[in-house]
Amino acid sequence: MKRIFGWLFAFVLLTGCWEKEEDATQTLIRPVRAIEISDLSSLHDRYFVGTARAAREVSLAFRVPGNVVGVDVQVGDLVTKGAIMAALDPAPYQAEVDRLTAELASAQATF
């Protein structure tokens, strides 16, 4: 009886080690990531709030006070050295030149 159980036990162990042919021939299923691409025309309808600033910015100022009467350049224009970019109202300065010229003439007449 022990031999029968021994042979039966050995038979069960050996049959468990063999691989079934069904398992080896099964098709391997691999998952695939898929994305549905929608219409790209909706990308043009997006708005973003913000402020655009120049990468290089130059602050300009006059040496004397006055009112600006004209600006001869636009944003993005190339400017050479010595070019006139803006003009001040010359009236207050011309009045001062006229006053000093009159004082000079008076001083020369007195001398």
N, CA, C and O atoms as a GROMACS GRO file, in nm:
protein
  444
    1MET      N    1   0.081  -0.117   0.000
    1MET     CA    2   0.000   0.000   0.000
    1MET      C    3   0.086   0.125   0.000
    1MET      O    4   0.054   0.225  -0.064
    2LYS      N    5   0.197   0.118   0.074
    2LYS     CA    6   0.286   0.233   0.077
    2LYS      C    7   0.347   0.257  -0.059
    2LYS      O    8   0.372   0.371  -0.099
    3ARG      N    9   0.372   0.145  -0.131
    3ARG     CA   10   0.430   0.161  -0.262
    3ARG      C   11   0.333   0.227  -0.358
    3ARG      O   12   0.373   0.308  -0.441
    4ILE      N   13   0.209   0.192  -0.349
    4ILE     CA   14   0.108   0.250  -0.438
    4ILE      C   15   0.097   0.400  -0.412
    4ILE      O   16   0.093   0.482  -0.505
    5PHE      N   17   0.092   0.435  -0.282
    5PHE     CA   18   0.086   0.579  -0.249
    5PHE      C   19   0.215   0.651  -0.291
    5PHE      O   20   0.210   0.766  -0.335
    6GLY      N   21   0.328   0.586  -0.279
    6GLY     CA   22   0.456   0.644  -0.321
    6GLY      C   23   0.459   0.669  -0.471
    6GLY      O   24   0.501   0.775  -0.517
    7TRP      N   25   0.412   0.563  -0.549
    7TRP     CA   26   0.409   0.581  -0.694
    7TRP      C   27   0.306   0.685  -0.736
    7TRP      O   28   0.329   0.762  -0.829
    8LEU      N   29   0.196   0.688  -0.670
    8LEU     CA   30   0.092   0.787  -0.700
    8LEU      C   31   0.140   0.928  -0.668
    8LEU      O   32   0.114   1.022  -0.744
    9PHE      N   33   0.211   0.942  -0.556
    9PHE     CA   34   0.265   1.072  -0.516
    9PHE      C   35   0.371   1.118  -0.616
    9PHE      O   36   0.374   1.236  -0.653
   10ALA      N   37   0.457   1.029  -0.658
   10ALA     CA   38   0.561   1.060  -0.756
   10ALA      C   39   0.499   1.097  -0.890
   10ALA      O   40   0.546   1.188  -0.957
   11PHE      N   41   0.394   1.026  -0.930
   11PHE     CA   42   0.326   1.054  -1.056
   11PHE      C   43   0.263   1.193  -1.055
   11PHE      O   44   0.270   1.267  -1.153
   12VAL      N   45   0.200   1.229  -0.941
   12VAL     CA   46   0.136   1.360  -0.928
   12VAL      C   47   0.242   1.470  -0.932
   12VAL      O   48   0.221   1.573  -0.997
   13LEU      N   49   0.355   1.451  -0.864
   13LEU     CA   50   0.462   1.550  -0.866
   13LEU      C   51   0.519   1.568  -1.006
   13LEU      O   52   0.541   1.681  -1.049
   14LEU      N   53   0.543   1.460  -1.077
   14LEU     CA   54   0.602   1.469  -1.210
   14LEU      C   55   0.507   1.529  -1.311
   14LEU      O   56   0.550   1.603  -1.400
   15THR      N   57   0.380   1.500  -1.301
   15THR     CA   58   0.285   1.558  -1.396
   15THR      C   59   0.268   1.708  -1.370
   15THR      O   60   0.235   1.782  -1.463
   16GLY      N   61   0.291   1.756  -1.250
   16GLY     CA   62   0.282   1.899  -1.219
   16GLY      C   63   0.400   1.977  -1.276
   16GLY      O   64   0.388   2.098  -1.293
   17CYS      N   65   0.511   1.913  -1.304
   17CYS     CA   66   0.629   1.981  -1.357
   17CYS      C   67   0.620   2.004  -1.507
   17CYS      O   68   0.686   2.093  -1.560
   18TRP      N   69   0.540   1.926  -1.575
   18TRP     CA   70   0.532   1.943  -1.720
   18TRP      C   71   0.444   2.061  -1.754
   18TRP      O   72   0.344   2.088  -1.686
   19GLU      N   73   0.482   2.132  -1.860
   19GLU     CA   74   0.407   2.249  -1.903
   19GLU      C   75   0.303   2.206  -2.003
   19GLU      O   76   0.327   2.118  -2.086
   20LYS      N   77   0.188   2.268  -1.995
   20LYS     CA   78   0.084   2.234  -2.090
   20LYS      C   79   0.113   2.308  -2.222
   20LYS      O   80   0.165   2.419  -2.219
   21GLU      N   81   0.083   2.247  -2.334
   21GLU     CA   82   0.107   2.308  -2.464
   21GLU      C   83   0.012   2.425  -2.488
   21GLU      O   84   0.047   2.516  -2.563
   22GLU      N   85  -0.101   2.425  -2.429
   22GLU     CA   86  -0.198   2.534  -2.446
   22GLU      C   87  -0.141   2.666  -2.394
   22GLU      O   88  -0.158   2.769  -2.459
   23ASP      N   89  -0.074   2.666  -2.280
   23ASP     CA   90  -0.020   2.786  -2.220
   23ASP      C   91   0.091   2.846  -2.307
   23ASP      O   92   0.103   2.969  -2.316
   24ALA      N   93   0.171   2.762  -2.371
   24ALA     CA   94   0.283   2.810  -2.450
   24ALA      C   95   0.235   2.873  -2.580
   24ALA      O   96   0.303   2.961  -2.633
   25THR      N   97   0.123   2.830  -2.633
   25THR     CA   98   0.076   2.880  -2.761
   25THR      C   99  -0.023   2.995  -2.748
   25THR      O  100  -0.073   3.044  -2.849
   26GLN      N  101  -0.053   3.037  -2.628
   26GLN     CA  102  -0.148   3.148  -2.612
   26GLN      C  103  -0.088   3.277  -2.667
   26GLN      O  104   0.033   3.299  -2.656
   27THR      N  105  -0.172   3.361  -2.725
   27THR     CA  106  -0.127   3.488  -2.781
   27THR      C  107  -0.106   3.588  -2.669
   27THR      O  108  -0.191   3.605  -2.582
   28LEU      N  109   0.007   3.655  -2.673
   28LEU     CA  110   0.039   3.756  -2.574
   28LEU      C  111  -0.030   3.886  -2.613
   28LEU      O  112  -0.012   3.936  -2.724
   29ILE      N  113  -0.109   3.941  -2.523
   29ILE     CA  114  -0.183   4.064  -2.549
   29ILE      C  115  -0.110   4.179  -2.482
   29ILE      O  116  -0.090   4.179  -2.361
   30ARG      N  117  -0.068   4.278  -2.563
   30ARG     CA  118   0.002   4.395  -2.510
   30ARG      C  119  -0.090   4.516  -2.518
   30ARG      O  120  -0.151   4.541  -2.622
   31PRO      N  121  -0.102   4.591  -2.408
   31PRO     CA  122  -0.186   4.710  -2.414
   31PRO      C  123  -0.118   4.821  -2.494
   31PRO      O  124   0.005   4.833  -2.492
   32VAL      N  125  -0.197   4.902  -2.564
   32VAL     CA  126  -0.146   5.010  -2.646
   32VAL      C  127  -0.211   5.140  -2.599
   32VAL      O  128  -0.333   5.146  -2.580
   33ARG      N  129  -0.128   5.245  -2.582
   33ARG     CA  130  -0.183   5.376  -2.546
   33ARG      C  131  -0.227   5.446  -2.674
   33ARG      O  132  -0.151   5.457  -2.770
   34ALA      N  133  -0.350   5.493  -2.674
   34ALA     CA  134  -0.402   5.561  -2.791
   34ALA      C  135  -0.459   5.696  -2.749
   34ALA      O  136  -0.522   5.708  -2.644
   35ILE      N  137  -0.435   5.797  -2.834
   35ILE     CA  138  -0.486   5.932  -2.808
   35ILE      C  139  -0.560   5.976  -2.932
   35ILE      O  140  -0.510   5.960  -3.044
   36GLU      N  141  -0.678   6.033  -2.914
   36GLU     CA  142  -0.755   6.084  -3.027
   36GLU      C  143  -0.719   6.231  -3.045
   36GLU      O  144  -0.731   6.310  -2.952
   37ILE      N  145  -0.675   6.267  -3.166
   37ILE     CA  146  -0.634   6.405  -3.196
   37ILE      C  147  -0.755   6.477  -3.251
   37ILE      O  148  -0.819   6.434  -3.347
   38SER      N  149  -0.785   6.592  -3.186
   38SER     CA  150  -0.900   6.668  -3.229
   38SER      C  151  -0.859   6.772  -3.333
   38SER      O  152  -0.742   6.777  -3.373
   39ASP      N  153  -0.953   6.853  -3.376
   39ASP     CA  154  -0.929   6.958  -3.474
   39ASP      C  155  -0.836   7.063  -3.416
   39ASP      O  156  -0.859   7.110  -3.305
   40LEU      N  157  -0.730   7.102  -3.489
   40LEU     CA  158  -0.630   7.197  -3.441
   40LEU      C  159  -0.673   7.342  -3.455
   40LEU      O  160  -0.604   7.431  -3.406
   41SER      N  161  -0.785   7.368  -3.519
   41SER     CA  162  -0.828   7.506  -3.537
   41SER      C  163  -0.869   7.570  -3.404
   41SER      O  164  -0.872   7.693  -3.394
   42SER      N  165  -0.900   7.492  -3.304
   42SER     CA  166  -0.938   7.547  -3.174
   42SER      C  167  -0.818   7.607  -3.101
   42SER      O  168  -0.837   7.682  -3.006
   43LEU      N  169  -0.695   7.575  -3.143
   43LEU     CA  170  -0.576   7.631  -3.078
   43LEU      C  171  -0.562   7.780  -3.106
   43LEU      O  172  -0.500   7.851  -3.026
   44HIS      N  173  -0.617   7.829  -3.216
   44HIS     CA  174  -0.603   7.970  -3.251
   44HIS      C  175  -0.698   8.059  -3.172
   44HIS      O  176  -0.684   8.181  -3.177
   45ASP      N  177  -0.791   8.004  -3.100
   45ASP     CA  178  -0.891   8.082  -3.028
   45ASP      C  179  -0.855   8.102  -2.882
   45ASP      O  180  -0.941   8.143  -2.804
   46ARG      N  181  -0.734   8.075  -2.842
   46ARG     CA  182  -0.696   8.089  -2.702
   46ARG      C  183  -0.633   8.225  -2.678
   46ARG      O  184  -0.559   8.277  -2.762
   47TYR      N  185  -0.665   8.283  -2.564
   47TYR     CA  186  -0.612   8.413  -2.528
   47TYR      C  187  -0.535   8.402  -2.398
   47TYR      O  188  -0.577   8.330  -2.307
   48PHE      N  189  -0.424   8.471  -2.388
   48PHE     CA  190  -0.342   8.469  -2.269
   48PHE      C  191  -0.324   8.612  -2.222
   48PHE      O  192  -0.292   8.701  -2.301
   49VAL      N  193  -0.342   8.635  -2.094
   49VAL     CA  194  -0.329   8.768  -2.038
   49VAL      C  195  -0.186   8.788  -1.991
   49VAL      O  196  -0.128   8.700  -1.926
   50GLY      N  197  -0.128   8.902  -2.025
   50GLY     CA  198   0.010   8.929  -1.983
   50GLY      C  199   0.060   9.058  -2.043
   50GLY      O  200  -0.011   9.127  -2.116
   51THR      N  201   0.182   9.089  -2.013
   51THR     CA  202   0.246   9.210  -2.064
   51THR      C  203   0.374   9.170  -2.134
   51THR      O  204   0.457   9.097  -2.079
   52ALA      N  205   0.390   9.218  -2.256
   52ALA     CA  206   0.513   9.191  -2.332
   52ALA      C  207   0.610   9.306  -2.312
   52ALA      O  208   0.572   9.423  -2.324
   53ARG      N  209   0.733   9.274  -2.281
   53ARG     CA  210   0.836   9.376  -2.261
   53ARG      C  211   0.954   9.346  -2.352
   53ARG      O  212   0.980   9.232  -2.388
   54ALA      N  213   1.023   9.454  -2.389
   54ALA     CA  214   1.140   9.438  -2.475
   54ALA      C  215   1.254   9.373  -2.397
   54ALA      O  216   1.267   9.392  -2.276
   55ALA      N  217   1.334   9.298  -2.468
   55ALA     CA  218   1.449   9.235  -2.402
   55ALA      C  219   1.554   9.339  -2.368
   55ALA      O  220   1.621   9.328  -2.265
   56ARG      N  221   1.568   9.440  -2.454
   56ARG     CA  222   1.660   9.550  -2.428
   56ARG      C  223   1.580   9.679  -2.435
   56ARG      O  224   1.514   9.706  -2.535
   57GLU      N  225   1.587   9.757  -2.333
   57GLU     CA  226   1.509   9.880  -2.327
   57GLU      C  227   1.602   9.995  -2.289
   57GLU      O  228   1.689   9.980  -2.204
   58VAL      N  229   1.582  10.110  -2.354
   58VAL     CA  230   1.667  10.226  -2.329
   58VAL      C  231   1.578  10.342  -2.284
   58VAL      O  232   1.478  10.373  -2.348
   59SER      N  233   1.614  10.405  -2.174
   59SER     CA  234   1.542  10.523  -2.127
   59SER      C  235   1.612  10.647  -2.182
   59SER      O  236   1.734  10.661  -2.169
   60LEU      N  237   1.535  10.736  -2.242
   60LEU     CA  238   1.591  10.858  -2.299
   60LEU      C  239   1.543  10.978  -2.218
   60LEU      O  240   1.434  10.977  -2.163
   61ALA      N  241   1.627  11.081  -2.213
   61ALA     CA  242   1.591  11.204  -2.143
   61ALA      C  243   1.666  11.320  -2.206
   61ALA      O  244   1.772  11.302  -2.265
   62PHE      N  245   1.609  11.439  -2.192
   62PHE     CA  246   1.675  11.560  -2.239
   62PHE      C  247   1.757  11.619  -2.125
   62PHE      O  248   1.729  11.594  -2.008
   63ARG      N  249   1.857  11.696  -2.161
   63ARG     CA  250   1.938  11.762  -2.059
   63ARG      C  251   1.868  11.882  -1.999
   63ARG      O  252   1.903  11.927  -1.890
   64VAL      N  253   1.770  11.935  -2.070
   64VAL     CA  254   1.698  12.055  -2.024
   64VAL      C  255   1.549  12.024  -2.019
   64VAL      O  256   1.503  11.936  -2.092
   65PRO      N  257   1.472  12.095  -1.936
   65PRO     CA  258   1.328  12.072  -1.932
   65PRO      C  259   1.259  12.137  -2.052
   65PRO      O  260   1.311  12.230  -2.113
   66GLY      N  261   1.142  12.086  -2.084
   66GLY     CA  262   1.065  12.145  -2.195
   66GLY      C  263   0.956  12.050  -2.242
   66GLY      O  264   0.945  11.936  -2.195
   67ASN      N  265   0.877  12.100  -2.336
   67ASN     CA  266   0.768  12.020  -2.394
   67ASN      C  267   0.814  11.957  -2.524
   67ASN      O  268   0.875  12.024  -2.608
   68VAL      N  269   0.784  11.829  -2.543
   68VAL     CA  270   0.821  11.759  -2.666
   68VAL      C  271   0.722  11.798  -2.774
   68VAL      O  272   0.600  11.788  -2.755
   69VAL      N  273   0.773  11.843  -2.890
   69VAL     CA  274   0.685  11.882  -3.000
   69VAL      C  275   0.687  11.780  -3.114
   69VAL      O  276   0.600  11.784  -3.201
   70GLY      N  277   0.782  11.691  -3.116
   70GLY     CA  278   0.786  11.592  -3.223
   70GLY      C  279   0.878  11.475  -3.191
   70GLY      O  280   0.982  11.492  -3.128
   71VAL      N  281   0.837  11.359  -3.234
   71VAL     CA  282   0.918  11.237  -3.219
   71VAL      C  283   0.940  11.182  -3.359
   71VAL      O  284   0.843  11.155  -3.430
   72ASP      N  285   1.066  11.164  -3.399
   72ASP     CA  286   1.100  11.124  -3.535
   72ASP      C  287   1.128  10.976  -3.551
   72ASP      O  288   1.160  10.933  -3.662
   73VAL      N  289   1.117  10.895  -3.447
   73VAL     CA  290   1.143  10.752  -3.457
   73VAL      C  291   1.023  10.674  -3.406
   73VAL      O  292   0.942  10.724  -3.327
   74GLN      N  293   1.013  10.550  -3.452
   74GLN     CA  294   0.908  10.459  -3.408
   74GLN      C  295   0.973  10.341  -3.335
   74GLN      O  296   1.094  10.322  -3.343
   75VAL      N  297   0.893  10.265  -3.267
   75VAL     CA  298   0.943  10.147  -3.195
   75VAL      C  299   1.000  10.050  -3.298
   75VAL      O  300   0.935  10.016  -3.396
   76GLY      N  301   1.124  10.005  -3.273
   76GLY     CA  302   1.189   9.909  -3.361
   76GLY      C  303   1.278   9.971  -3.466
   76GLY      O  304   1.349   9.899  -3.536
   77ASP      N  305   1.278  10.106  -3.481
   77ASP     CA  306   1.365  10.171  -3.578
   77ASP      C  307   1.510  10.163  -3.535
   77ASP      O  308   1.541  10.167  -3.416
   78LEU      N  309   1.600  10.152  -3.632
   78LEU     CA  310   1.743  10.157  -3.603
   78LEU      C  311   1.785  10.303  -3.602
   78LEU      O  312   1.747  10.380  -3.690
   79VAL      N  313   1.863  10.342  -3.502
   79VAL     CA  314   1.904  10.480  -3.485
   79VAL      C  315   2.056  10.486  -3.488
   79VAL      O  316   2.124  10.407  -3.421
   80THR      N  317   2.110  10.578  -3.565
   80THR     CA  318   2.254  10.596  -3.570
   80THR      C  319   2.295  10.705  -3.473
   80THR      O  320   2.213  10.784  -3.426
   81LYS      N  321   2.423  10.708  -3.443
   81LYS     CA  322   2.476  10.807  -3.349
   81LYS      C  323   2.458  10.948  -3.408
   81LYS      O  324   2.492  10.972  -3.524
   82GLY      N  325   2.406  11.038  -3.327
   82GLY     CA  326   2.387  11.177  -3.369
   82GLY      C  327   2.254  11.204  -3.437
   82GLY      O  328   2.226  11.319  -3.471
   83ALA      N  329   2.172  11.103  -3.460
   83ALA     CA  330   2.042  11.124  -3.526
   83ALA      C  331   1.946  11.193  -3.430
   83ALA      O  332   1.950  11.170  -3.309
   84ILE      N  333   1.858  11.278  -3.486
   84ILE     CA  334   1.756  11.346  -3.405
   84ILE      C  335   1.640  11.251  -3.387
   84ILE      O  336   1.582  11.203  -3.484
   85MET      N  337   1.605  11.225  -3.261
   85MET     CA  338   1.496  11.133  -3.231
   85MET      C  339   1.372  11.206  -3.184
   85MET      O  340   1.260  11.160  -3.209
   86ALA      N  341   1.388  11.320  -3.117
   86ALA     CA  342   1.274  11.397  -3.068
   86ALA      C  343   1.317  11.543  -3.059
   86ALA      O  344   1.436  11.574  -3.052
   87ALA      N  345   1.218  11.632  -3.058
   87ALA     CA  346   1.249  11.776  -3.053
   87ALA      C  347   1.166  11.841  -2.943
   87ALA      O  348   1.051  11.806  -2.920
   88LEU      N  349   1.228  11.938  -2.875
   88LEU     CA  350   1.160  12.017  -2.772
   88LEU      C  351   1.109  12.147  -2.833
   88LEU      O  352   1.157  12.192  -2.937
   89ASP      N  353   1.011  12.207  -2.768
   89ASP     CA  354   0.959  12.337  -2.810
   89ASP      C  355   1.068  12.442  -2.790
   89ASP      O  356   1.112  12.462  -2.676
   90PRO      N  357   1.114  12.511  -2.895
   90PRO     CA  358   1.225  12.605  -2.883
   90PRO      C  359   1.183  12.744  -2.832
   90PRO      O  360   1.271  12.826  -2.805
   91ALA      N  361   1.056  12.773  -2.820
   91ALA     CA  362   1.011  12.909  -2.785
   91ALA      C  363   1.070  12.960  -2.654
   91ALA      O  364   1.121  13.072  -2.653
   92PRO      N  365   1.066  12.886  -2.542
   92PRO     CA  366   1.122  12.942  -2.418
   92PRO      C  367   1.272  12.967  -2.428
   92PRO      O  368   1.323  13.064  -2.371
   93TYR      N  369   1.343  12.882  -2.500
   93TYR     CA  370   1.488  12.898  -2.512
   93TYR      C  371   1.523  13.012  -2.607
   93TYR      O  372   1.621  13.083  -2.586
   94GLN      N  373   1.444  13.028  -2.711
   94GLN     CA  374   1.469  13.141  -2.804
   94GLN      C  375   1.442  13.273  -2.734
   94GLN      O  376   1.513  13.371  -2.758
   95ALA      N  377   1.342  13.278  -2.647
   95ALA     CA  378   1.315  13.400  -2.571
   95ALA      C  379   1.432  13.432  -2.479
   95ALA      O  380   1.469  13.549  -2.464
   96GLU      N  381   1.491  13.332  -2.418
   96GLU     CA  382   1.607  13.354  -2.330
   96GLU      C  383   1.728  13.401  -2.412
   96GLU      O  384   1.801  13.489  -2.367
   97VAL      N  385   1.749  13.344  -2.531
   97VAL     CA  386   1.858  13.387  -2.618
   97VAL      C  387   1.838  13.533  -2.659
   97VAL      O  388   1.933  13.611  -2.658
   98ASP      N  389   1.714  13.570  -2.695
   98ASP     CA  390   1.684  13.709  -2.733
   98ASP      C  391   1.710  13.804  -2.617
   98ASP      O  392   1.764  13.913  -2.638
   99ARG      N  393   1.672  13.765  -2.495
   99ARG     CA  394   1.694  13.851  -2.377
   99ARG      C  395   1.844  13.870  -2.353
   99ARG      O  396   1.888  13.982  -2.327
  100LEU      N  397   1.922  13.763  -2.360
  100LEU     CA  398   2.066  13.773  -2.337
  100LEU      C  399   2.135  13.852  -2.449
  100LEU      O  400   2.231  13.924  -2.423
  101THR      N  401   2.087  13.840  -2.572
  101THR     CA  402   2.143  13.918  -2.683
  101THR      C  403   2.117  14.066  -2.661
  101THR      O  404   2.204  14.149  -2.688
  102ALA      N  405   1.998  14.100  -2.612
  102ALA     CA  406   1.965  14.241  -2.583
  102ALA      C  407   2.052  14.294  -2.470
  102ALA      O  408   2.098  14.407  -2.476
  103GLU      N  409   2.075  14.214  -2.366
  103GLU     CA  410   2.161  14.258  -2.255
  103GLU      C  411   2.305  14.277  -2.304
  103GLU      O  412   2.372  14.372  -2.261
  104LEU      N  413   2.353  14.189  -2.393
  104LEU     CA  414   2.488  14.202  -2.446
  104LEU      C  415   2.500  14.332  -2.528
  104LEU      O  416   2.599  14.405  -2.516
  105ALA      N  417   2.400  14.360  -2.610
  105ALA     CA  418   2.402  14.482  -2.690
  105ALA      C  419   2.398  14.604  -2.600
  105ALA      O  420   2.463  14.704  -2.629
  106SER      N  421   2.322  14.598  -2.492
  106SER     CA  422   2.315  14.711  -2.398
  106SER      C  423   2.447  14.728  -2.328
  106SER      O  424   2.491  14.842  -2.308
  107ALA      N  425   2.513  14.620  -2.289
  107ALA     CA  426   2.643  14.628  -2.219
  107ALA      C  427   2.748  14.683  -2.314
  107ALA      O  428   2.832  14.764  -2.274
  108GLN      N  429   2.746  14.639  -2.440
  108GLN     CA  430   2.843  14.690  -2.537
  108GLN      C  431   2.820  14.839  -2.565
  108GLN      O  432   2.917  14.913  -2.584
  109ALA      N  433   2.695  14.884  -2.567
  109ALA     CA  434   2.666  15.026  -2.589
  109ALA      C  435   2.713  15.110  -2.471
  109ALA      O  436   2.760  15.222  -2.489
  110THR      N  437   2.700  15.058  -2.352
  110THR     CA  438   2.743  15.130  -2.233
  110THR      C  439   2.894  15.137  -2.226
  110THR      O  440   2.947  15.237  -2.178
  111PHE      N  441   2.963  15.038  -2.271
  111PHE     CA  442   3.108  15.033  -2.263
  111PHE      C  443   3.165  15.135  -2.356
  111PHE      O  444   3.287  15.148  -2.366
   0.00000   0.00000   0.00000
